[in-house]
């Protein structure tokens, strides 16, 4: 994080994070207490300005549709993947961090750097 201090966090990112954490409770990979701790840690980081909080760019919906048309047939683009990518593009990001291979392929196709 210290190498690239301006990392955006949209409401979509926060929602995805919380859903992912609690899915791990559902899958019995972590406990409810661990999940609550992870969410609390994210909120503390947000309050400490570790993340650059930003609004969801409304124009991302139209760009998401464009990404689906352009890359869906070859990459199997999912709605949330294209929305994440569309947000990054609308916010003029140069880098896109993800652990999701499908998102990484879409980011590369859209011209973003995915190297950590």
C-alpha positions as CSV (number, residue, x, y, z in Angstrom):
1,X,0.0,0.0,0.0
2,X,2.8,2.4,0.7
3,X,4.1,2.1,-2.8
4,X,0.8,3.4,-4.3
5,X,-0.9,5.4,-1.5
6,X,-3.9,6.5,-3.6
7,X,-6.0,3.4,-3.8
8,X,-9.7,4.1,-4.5
9,X,-12.5,2.4,-2.6
10,X,-16.0,2.8,-4.0
11,X,-19.2,1.8,-2.4
12,X,-19.2,-1.2,-4.8
13,X,-15.8,-2.3,-3.5
14,X,-17.0,-2.1,0.1
15,X,-20.2,-4.1,-0.7
16,X,-18.1,-6.7,-2.5
17,X,-15.7,-7.0,0.4
18,X,-18.4,-7.4,3.1
19,X,-20.2,-10.0,0.9
20,X,-17.0,-11.9,0.3
21,X,-16.2,-12.0,4.0
22,X,-19.6,-13.3,5.0
23,X,-19.6,-15.9,2.3
24,X,-16.5,-17.3,4.0
25,X,-18.6,-17.7,7.1
26,X,-21.3,-19.4,5.1
27,X,-18.6,-21.8,3.6
28,X,-17.4,-22.3,7.2
29,X,-13.9,-21.1,6.3
30,X,-13.9,-18.4,9.0
31,X,-16.0,-17.7,12.1
32,X,-18.5,-15.0,12.6
33,X,-16.1,-13.3,14.9
34,X,-13.3,-13.4,12.4
35,X,-15.7,-11.9,9.7
36,X,-16.8,-9.1,12.0
37,X,-13.2,-8.4,12.8
38,X,-12.3,-8.2,9.1
39,X,-15.1,-5.8,8.4
40,X,-14.2,-3.7,11.4
41,X,-10.6,-3.6,10.2
42,X,-11.8,-2.3,6.8
43,X,-13.9,0.4,8.5
44,X,-10.9,1.4,10.7
45,X,-8.7,1.6,7.6
46,X,-11.4,3.8,5.9
47,X,-11.5,6.1,8.9
48,X,-7.7,6.3,8.9
49,X,-7.8,7.2,5.2
50,X,-5.8,4.2,4.1
51,X,-8.2,4.1,1.2
52,X,-9.2,7.0,-1.0
53,X,-13.0,6.9,-0.6
54,X,-14.8,7.9,-3.8
55,X,-18.3,7.8,-5.1
56,X,-19.4,5.2,-7.6
57,X,-19.2,7.0,-11.0
58,X,-22.7,6.8,-12.5
59,X,-21.2,6.7,-16.1
60,X,-19.8,3.3,-15.1
61,X,-23.1,1.6,-16.0
62,X,-22.9,2.6,-19.6
63,X,-19.2,1.7,-19.8
64,X,-20.0,-1.7,-18.2
65,X,-22.4,-2.4,-21.0
66,X,-19.8,-1.4,-23.6
67,X,-17.2,-3.7,-21.9
68,X,-19.7,-6.6,-22.0
69,X,-20.3,-6.1,-25.7
70,X,-16.6,-5.8,-26.5
71,X,-15.1,-8.5,-24.2
72,X,-18.0,-10.7,-23.1
73,X,-17.9,-13.0,-26.0
74,X,-14.2,-13.8,-25.6
75,X,-13.6,-13.3,-21.9
76,X,-16.9,-14.4,-20.3
77,X,-17.2,-11.0,-18.6
78,X,-19.6,-11.0,-15.5
79,X,-21.6,-8.0,-14.6
80,X,-19.7,-7.2,-11.4
81,X,-16.4,-7.7,-13.2
82,X,-17.4,-5.2,-15.8
83,X,-18.7,-2.8,-13.2
84,X,-15.4,-2.9,-11.3
85,X,-13.5,-2.3,-14.5
86,X,-15.8,0.4,-15.6
87,X,-15.4,2.3,-12.3
88,X,-11.6,2.0,-12.7
89,X,-11.8,3.4,-16.2
90,X,-14.2,6.2,-15.3
91,X,-11.9,7.2,-12.4
92,X,-8.9,7.2,-14.9
93,X,-7.0,4.4,-13.1
94,X,-3.8,3.2,-14.5
95,X,-3.5,0.1,-12.3
96,X,-6.1,-2.5,-11.3
97,X,-5.4,-4.8,-8.4
98,X,-7.3,-8.0,-8.3
99,X,-6.9,-11.7,-7.3
100,X,-9.6,-12.7,-9.8
101,X,-8.1,-14.0,-13.0
102,X,-11.2,-13.1,-15.1
103,X,-11.0,-9.5,-13.8
104,X,-7.3,-9.4,-14.5
105,X,-7.8,-10.5,-18.1
106,X,-10.5,-7.8,-18.6
107,X,-8.2,-5.2,-17.0
108,X,-5.4,-6.1,-19.4
109,X,-7.8,-6.1,-22.4
110,X,-8.9,-2.6,-21.3
111,X,-5.3,-1.4,-21.1
112,X,-4.8,-1.3,-17.4
113,X,-1.7,-2.6,-15.5
114,X,-2.5,-5.5,-13.3
115,X,1.0,-6.1,-11.8
116,X,1.3,-5.7,-8.1
